[in-house]
Amino acid sequence: MLQLKPEIRSTLTNMDFIAKYRNLSAKFSFNSDESFETYDNNEVLNLFAELGFKASFDKKEKFFKVVDEIDSCKFQFNISLKYGLVEFIWAIWKNNELQTGLSWGMLKQLLDGKDDDKINKPVFRNYNDLKEILEEAFAMYDEFKRVLKLVYSNQ
């Protein structure tokens, strides 16, 4: 059975990941028929740049990604925008060994063990919604990196 490594579990718990993800989802829980499906990849890349993140688009897998290397860790934040829904996936390697590579939905499920309490993916209706969603998601990403680095440095 899939389990979170103790360092990942404690990091997510310490940063109150589930509550933050739930709040982000609730704030952007628009009807799916309002979703913005015809976004332009270059416009989205510009949003990343405005927020201070260098992103690339993986044409084969159809997601945006941001990669950060800090000390012996590599963090990769994948963002999929299918159907006007935003799906977030975090992958972390420590000394080239994969620590986790899961969607936020799976992280939440492994953290609390509840299959029946899913958090819906945030919905965006325009570039402004998307920018706000990304701002909150990147604040969580930065906190995740900071807290995990502390956990690793205390080992």
C-alpha positions in Angstrom: 0.0 0.0 0.0 1.2 3.5 -0.9 2.4 5.5 2.1 3.9 8.9 2.7 7.5 9.0 3.9 7.6 10.3 7.5 9.4 13.5 6.5 6.7 14.3 3.9 3.9 13.5 6.3 5.3 15.7 9.1 5.9 18.6 6.6 2.4 18.4 5.3 1.0 18.2 8.8 3.1 21.1 10.1 2.0 23.4 7.3 -1.7 22.5 7.7 -1.7 21.3 4.1 -5.3 19.8 4.1 -6.9 23.0 5.5 -5.0 25.2 3.0 -5.9 23.0 0.1 -9.6 22.8 1.2 -9.7 26.6 1.5 -8.2 27.1 -1.9 -10.7 24.6 -3.4 -13.7 26.3 -1.7 -12.7 29.7 -2.8 -12.6 28.6 -6.5 -15.5 26.1 -6.6 -17.3 27.5 -9.5 -19.6 25.6 -11.7 -17.7 23.6 -14.3 -19.7 25.2 -17.1 -18.1 28.5 -16.2 -14.6 27.1 -16.5 -12.0 28.6 -18.9 -10.9 25.9 -21.2 -9.5 27.9 -24.1 -6.5 29.5 -22.3 -3.3 30.2 -24.1 -0.1 28.5 -22.9 2.0 31.6 -23.5 -0.4 33.7 -21.4 -0.2 31.1 -18.6 3.6 31.1 -18.8 3.5 34.9 -18.5 1.4 34.5 -15.3 4.1 32.2 -13.8 6.7 34.9 -14.7 4.7 37.6 -13.1 4.6 35.5 -9.9 8.4 35.1 -10.0 8.5 31.5 -11.2 10.2 30.2 -14.3 8.0 27.5 -15.8 8.0 25.4 -18.9 5.3 23.5 -20.7 5.6 19.8 -21.2 3.8 19.3 -24.6 3.8 15.5 -24.4 2.3 15.3 -20.9 0.4 18.6 -21.2 1.3 20.2 -17.9 3.3 23.2 -16.7 6.3 22.6 -14.5 8.5 24.5 -12.1 11.7 22.9 -10.9 13.9 24.1 -8.0 17.1 22.6 -6.8 18.1 23.3 -3.3 21.1 21.6 -1.7 20.6 17.9 -2.2 16.9 18.2 -3.1 15.1 18.7 -6.3 11.5 20.0 -6.1 9.2 19.8 -9.1 5.8 21.4 -9.1 3.6 20.2 -12.0 0.4 22.1 -12.8 -2.3 20.7 -15.1 -5.1 22.9 -16.4 -7.4 20.4 -18.1 -11.0 21.4 -18.6 -10.5 24.7 -16.6 -9.6 22.7 -13.5 -6.3 23.1 -11.7 -4.5 20.0 -10.6 -1.3 20.3 -8.6 1.4 17.6 -8.3 4.5 17.7 -6.2 7.6 15.6 -6.8 10.6 15.7 -4.6 13.9 13.9 -4.9 16.6 13.9 -2.1 20.0 12.7 -3.3 18.4 11.7 -6.6 16.0 9.4 -4.7 12.3 10.0 -5.3 10.6 11.0 -2.0 7.1 11.6 -3.3 5.5 12.3 -6.7 1.8 12.7 -6.1 -1.2 15.0 -6.8 -2.5 17.1 -4.0 -5.6 14.9 -3.9 -3.5 11.8 -3.3 -1.3 13.6 -0.7 -4.5 14.6 1.2 -5.9 11.1 1.0 -2.6 9.5 2.3 -2.4 12.1 5.0 -5.8 11.7 6.5 -6.7 8.2 5.3 -10.2 9.3 4.0 -11.2 8.1 0.6 -14.7 9.5 0.9 -13.7 13.1 1.7 -12.3 14.3 -1.6 -11.3 18.0 -2.2 -12.4 19.3 -5.6 -9.8 20.8 -7.9 -10.0 24.6 -8.1 -11.9 25.9 -11.1 -10.8 29.0 -13.0 -13.0 31.2 -15.2 -10.4 33.6 -16.5 -6.7 34.5 -16.1 -7.4 36.5 -13.0 -8.8 33.5 -11.2 -5.9 31.4 -12.4 -3.4 34.0 -11.2 -5.0 34.0 -7.7 -5.1 30.2 -7.6 -1.4 30.1 -8.6 -0.5 32.7 -6.0 -1.9 30.6 -3.2 -0.5 27.4 -4.6 3.0 28.9 -4.9 2.8 30.2 -1.3 2.0 26.6 -0.2 4.9 25.3 -2.4 7.3 27.8 -0.9 6.2 26.9 2.6 6.4 23.1 1.8 10.0 23.6 0.5 11.0 25.7 3.6 9.5 23.3 6.2 10.8 20.1 4.4 14.3 21.6 4.3 14.1 22.2 8.1 13.0 18.6 8.6 15.9 17.3 6.5 18.4 19.5 8.2 17.3 18.2 11.6 17.9 14.5 10.6 
